[in-house]
Amino acid sequence: MNTETVRLNITIPIGLAQSLNRFAGPRRRSRFIAEALRRRIQEMEKESLEKKLEEGYRVAAAESIAISKEFEATDLEGWDEY
């Protein structure tokens, strides 16, 4: 984990700032915000990866179906008709 820091000046709604102070305390806001951002970024990265995987699975499934259809006649050769 990188311990280097940068100072930011942000603007948030007053109610959110009051909640932040209530839960984190005025001296621990930076740590609280950093952890909240870290968690949210991890969630977003996971969601992005899941979307990419889902799309990959869709493409692979479509390719598999197309390949199966190409060989369908060969697969059924020699089977008795019912």
ROLUM-61725 format. One record per residue (C-alpha): z, y, x. Coordinates in Angstrom, 2 decimals. Example, Ala and Ser with C-alpha at 12.3 -4.5 7.8 and 13.67 -1.06 7.14 Angstrom:
BEGIN
NODE        Z        Y        X
NODE     7.80    -4.50    12.30
NODE     7.14    -1.06    13.67
END
This chain:
BEGIN
NODE        Z        Y        X
NODE     0.00     0.00     0.00
NODE    -0.94     3.44     1.28
NODE     2.11     5.70     1.69
NODE     0.10     8.85     2.27
NODE     0.49    11.31    -0.59
NODE    -1.37    14.26    -2.06
NODE     0.06    17.04    -4.18
NODE    -1.59    17.60    -7.57
NODE    -1.17    20.29   -10.17
NODE    -1.72    18.76   -13.61
NODE    -1.39    20.01   -17.16
NODE     0.03    17.76   -19.88
NODE     1.29    18.39   -23.41
NODE     4.90    19.60   -23.57
NODE     6.04    16.62   -25.65
NODE     4.68    14.24   -23.04
NODE     6.46    16.19   -20.29
NODE     9.71    15.99   -22.24
NODE     9.31    12.23   -22.66
NODE     8.54    11.91   -18.97
NODE    11.71    13.78   -18.06
NODE    13.74    11.69   -20.50
NODE    12.51     8.34   -19.14
NODE    11.93     9.11   -15.48
NODE    14.29    11.98   -14.83
NODE    13.21    15.28   -13.29
NODE    13.51    14.00    -9.70
NODE    11.51    10.78   -10.23
NODE     8.51    12.04   -12.17
NODE     6.03    11.59    -9.32
NODE     6.98     7.95    -8.83
NODE     6.85     7.31   -12.59
NODE     3.42     8.94   -12.93
NODE     2.06     7.11    -9.87
NODE     3.20     3.75   -11.27
NODE     1.77     4.52   -14.71
NODE    -1.57     5.50   -13.17
NODE    -1.58     2.41   -10.97
NODE    -1.05     0.15   -13.98
NODE    -3.70     1.91   -16.08
NODE    -6.26     1.74   -13.27
NODE    -5.54    -1.98   -12.84
NODE    -6.08    -2.48   -16.60
NODE    -9.38    -0.60   -16.48
NODE   -10.56    -2.59   -13.44
NODE    -9.65    -5.85   -15.19
NODE   -11.49    -4.78   -18.36
NODE   -14.55    -3.85   -16.30
NODE   -14.53    -7.21   -14.52
NODE   -14.13    -9.08   -17.81
NODE   -17.13    -7.23   -19.28
NODE   -19.23    -8.09   -16.22
NODE   -18.19   -11.74   -16.41
NODE   -18.93   -11.88   -20.13
NODE   -22.41   -10.47   -19.57
NODE   -22.98   -12.93   -16.74
NODE   -21.96   -15.83   -18.96
NODE   -24.33   -14.62   -21.69
NODE   -27.24   -14.45   -19.25
NODE   -26.40   -17.89   -17.81
NODE   -26.17   -19.37   -21.31
NODE   -29.54   -17.91   -22.27
NODE   -31.09   -19.28   -19.07
NODE   -29.57   -22.71   -19.73
NODE   -30.97   -22.79   -23.25
NODE   -34.42   -21.78   -22.00
NODE   -34.38   -24.50   -19.33
NODE   -33.20   -27.11   -21.86
NODE   -36.04   -26.20   -24.22
NODE   -38.56   -26.60   -21.39
NODE   -37.40   -30.17   -20.77
NODE   -36.67   -31.10   -24.39
NODE   -39.84   -33.15   -24.79
NODE   -39.17   -35.03   -21.56
NODE   -35.55   -35.68   -22.50
NODE   -36.61   -37.30   -25.77
NODE   -39.32   -39.51   -24.22
NODE   -38.68   -43.17   -24.81
NODE   -36.17   -42.66   -27.59
NODE   -36.90   -44.40   -30.86
NODE   -37.74   -42.14   -33.77
NODE   -35.34   -42.41   -36.68
END
